[in-house]
Amino acid sequence: MASQAMKITLERIALFQFTPAHCAQARAMLGWSVEELSRESGVSVEAIQRFEAEQDVLDVTRLTLAYRFEAEGMVFFPGFAPGRGMNLRGCTPNPMERADFAMVE
């Protein structure tokens, strides 16, 4: 089950690296409103607002947001503003493959 262990490790890294500040900064870099990010990611406006206000959201919700931004070429590192990757999608595994994906807020 090395692949499952790797998937879990990658998810933990993505959860650590992607912060509420990153979410707001990435939206600004892309020129997206909260409503547009909601449409693009499938995450509710309320959940995005809670996350950016540093309130609790489900891990799958955070991963879904990170994954959507990475699809736009964004990369995230703790302590730094988001940046553009050079043909990198990042390390967040596709959250749609998670058993709890239906619980995205």
Secondary structure, 3 states (H helix, E strand, C coil): CHHHHHHHHHHHHHHHHCCHHHHHHHHHHHCCCHHHHHHHHCCCHHHHHHHHCCCCCCHHHHHHHHHHHHHCCEECCCCCCCEECCCCCCCCCCHHHCCCHHHCC
